[in-house]
Amino acid sequence: MMKAGIYYGQNDVRVEELSMPAIGPKDVLIRNLRGGICGTDINIVKSGGNMGIRPGREFGHELFGEVVEVGAEVSGISVGMRVGVNPITATRAGKFFSLEVGGFSQYVRIEEAELDYNLYLFSDAVTPEEAALMEPMSVGFHGAFAANPKPGEHIVVLGAGPIGLSAAAGLIGENINDVVVVDIDDWRLAKAGQLGAKTINTRKQDLAATLAEYFGTADYYGHPVPDVDVFVDAAGASALFEQAFQSAKPNARFVIIAVYKQDVPLSFVEMMSKELKVIGASGYTHEDIARVVDHIEKKKTPITTMVTHVYPINELPKAFDTALAGKETIKVLVDLTS
């Protein structure tokens, strides 16, 4: 038997005893070491319903563990390997049920198991807390690099949550060092500073004026505007996005990683006259994950500054209470070994 986190509806998360998963010849079984609470998990638990997680199901999709059983037809994977999991490819059900992979379960079956497809190898030098950030960091990487940024360009990340900080860490780790993170919370912005980013608190500072102080200005029909090449939106705050959009210089690129709950009005006249590019970014690719694994292995930035809480599996409901409250919290992890 094993312990598993089960979702039952609005603010209703429980820990139950379940039978151990059985594996087929092409599968592997991993002993889960850490599971991460994602913003998507938070939104679903907060609102109830079944927006990707069905009531009564195991859930969680950010996980790191060790291989404990290998199917007879699996090659290249052996017992004892320490692996991060791509939840999108972890089961035959694919992306549609990827939120139900079992990130809050002590043991997880990985179907059609293959390295560099649904499992990613980590060395013993990597801590469980670092490796558990692989999946959310891959989302941040995918968004940060969707605009094809280059060293020397000026990049602004809107939002200092896990995805925004992951985007900033990814950029800085790839030697794109002119990065500013924008938020309204000094505590979160201090985390961005620890990663090597400059910061702006828009409760206290004017966005356009402070960006101009950091990066200088460019010309727009005789008017100075901040010299920002790329805005990466991981905040999902329409008022902040509108400020950034209005202050953009000609040919600036915008990447949207944030999940907006409402439509955002855009000026097509401004988009046309400035030749702005707006790019959507969702999920990640194998290449993104590989770059994240390299980043974590080489400890390019101190990413564990994002891990603010670790709870034992028996305290999963408390872990969600902390994540839902959001006070001095960025990434909440669950220790499945305790």
FENCORJO-V5711 format. One record per residue. N is the residue number from 1. NEAR is the number of other C-alpha atoms within 12 Angstrom. Layout:
((N & NEAR) (N & NEAR))
//
This chain:
((1 & 13) (2 & 25) (3 & 32) (4 & 42) (5 & 43) (6 & 35) (7 & 39) (8 & 26) (9 & 25) (10 & 25) (11 & 28) (12 & 26) (13 & 35) (14 & 30) (15 & 30) (16 & 25) (17 & 18) (18 & 20) (19 & 14) (20 & 20) (21 & 27) (22 & 22) (23 & 25) (24 & 20) (25 & 19) (26 & 25) (27 & 33) (28 & 42) (29 & 41) (30 & 43) (31 & 39) (32 & 44) (33 & 40) (34 & 48) (35 & 52) (36 & 53) (37 & 48) (38 & 37) (39 & 33) (40 & 32) (41 & 43) (42 & 35) (43 & 27) (44 & 30) (45 & 34) (46 & 24) (47 & 18) (48 & 22) (49 & 20) (50 & 25) (51 & 23) (52 & 26) (53 & 34) (54 & 26) (55 & 24) (56 & 20) (57 & 30) (58 & 36) (59 & 42) (60 & 48) (61 & 44) (62 & 48) (63 & 51) (64 & 49) (65 & 48) (66 & 39) (67 & 35) (68 & 28) (69 & 29) (70 & 31) (71 & 27) (72 & 17) (73 & 18) (74 & 23) (75 & 17) (76 & 21) (77 & 33) (78 & 26) (79 & 20) (80 & 20) (81 & 27) (82 & 33) (83 & 47) (84 & 52) (85 & 55) (86 & 48) (87 & 44) (88 & 30) (89 & 32) (90 & 40) (91 & 34) (92 & 20) (93 & 17) (94 & 19) (95 & 22) (96 & 19) (97 & 25) (98 & 35) (99 & 40) (100 & 38) (101 & 44) (102 & 47) (103 & 49) (104 & 51) (105 & 50) (106 & 43) (107 & 39) (108 & 50) (109 & 40) (110 & 50) (111 & 35) (112 & 30) (113 & 39) (114 & 30) (115 & 31) (116 & 26) (117 & 28) (118 & 36) (119 & 43) (120 & 41) (121 & 35) (122 & 34) (123 & 22) (124 & 17) (125 & 15) (126 & 27) (127 & 25) (128 & 35) (129 & 35) (130 & 43) (131 & 46) (132 & 48) (133 & 49) (134 & 50) (135 & 47) (136 & 49) (137 & 48) (138 & 46) (139 & 41) (140 & 45) (141 & 48) (142 & 40) (143 & 43) (144 & 49) (145 & 41) (146 & 33) (147 & 32) (148 & 25) (149 & 35) (150 & 21) (151 & 19) (152 & 19) (153 & 25) (154 & 38) (155 & 46) (156 & 55) (157 & 54) (158 & 50) (159 & 42) (160 & 46) (161 & 46) (162 & 47) (163 & 46) (164 & 50) (165 & 56) (166 & 51) (167 & 53) (168 & 57) (169 & 51) (170 & 47) (171 & 46) (172 & 41) (173 & 34) (174 & 28) (175 & 22) (176 & 28) (177 & 27) (178 & 32) (179 & 44) (180 & 45) (181 & 51) (182 & 47) (183 & 38) (184 & 25) (185 & 25) (186 & 23) (187 & 24) (188 & 34) (189 & 36) (190 & 27) (191 & 38) (192 & 44) (193 & 30) (194 & 24) (195 & 34) (196 & 30) (197 & 38) (198 & 33) (199 & 40) (200 & 37) (201 & 28) (202 & 27) (203 & 13) (204 & 15) (205 & 18) (206 & 22) (207 & 35) (208 & 33) (209 & 22) (210 & 28) (211 & 39) (212 & 26) (213 & 21) (214 & 24) (215 & 26) (216 & 19) (217 & 25) (218 & 25) (219 & 19) (220 & 21) (221 & 11) (222 & 9) (223 & 14) (224 & 22) (225 & 31) (226 & 35) (227 & 35) (228 & 41) (229 & 40) (230 & 45) (231 & 53) (232 & 52) (233 & 48) (234 & 42) (235 & 36) (236 & 29) (237 & 26) (238 & 24) (239 & 21) (240 & 31) (241 & 37) (242 & 25) (243 & 27) (244 & 40) (245 & 42) (246 & 29) (247 & 35) (248 & 42) (249 & 38) (250 & 30) (251 & 25) (252 & 38) (253 & 37) (254 & 41) (255 & 41) (256 & 39) (257 & 41) (258 & 36) (259 & 23) (260 & 19) (261 & 11) (262 & 11) (263 & 13) (264 & 18) (265 & 16) (266 & 19) (267 & 17) (268 & 15) (269 & 13) (270 & 22) (271 & 23) (272 & 15) (273 & 18) (274 & 25) (275 & 20) (276 & 30) (277 & 28) (278 & 28) (279 & 24) (280 & 25) (281 & 28) (282 & 25) (283 & 31) (284 & 31) (285 & 28) (286 & 27) (287 & 19) (288 & 32) (289 & 38) (290 & 30) (291 & 32) (292 & 42) (293 & 37) (294 & 27) (295 & 32) (296 & 38) (297 & 27) (298 & 20) (299 & 24) (300 & 25) (301 & 34) (302 & 29) (303 & 42) (304 & 34) (305 & 31) (306 & 40) (307 & 35) (308 & 28) (309 & 31) (310 & 34) (311 & 31) (312 & 29) (313 & 35) (314 & 28) (315 & 27) (316 & 40) (317 & 31) (318 & 25) (319 & 36) (320 & 42) (321 & 25) (322 & 26) (323 & 36) (324 & 28) (325 & 17) (326 & 24) (327 & 18) (328 & 24) (329 & 31) (330 & 41) (331 & 45) (332 & 44) (333 & 43) (334 & 45) (335 & 35) (336 & 38) (337 & 25) (338 & 18))
//
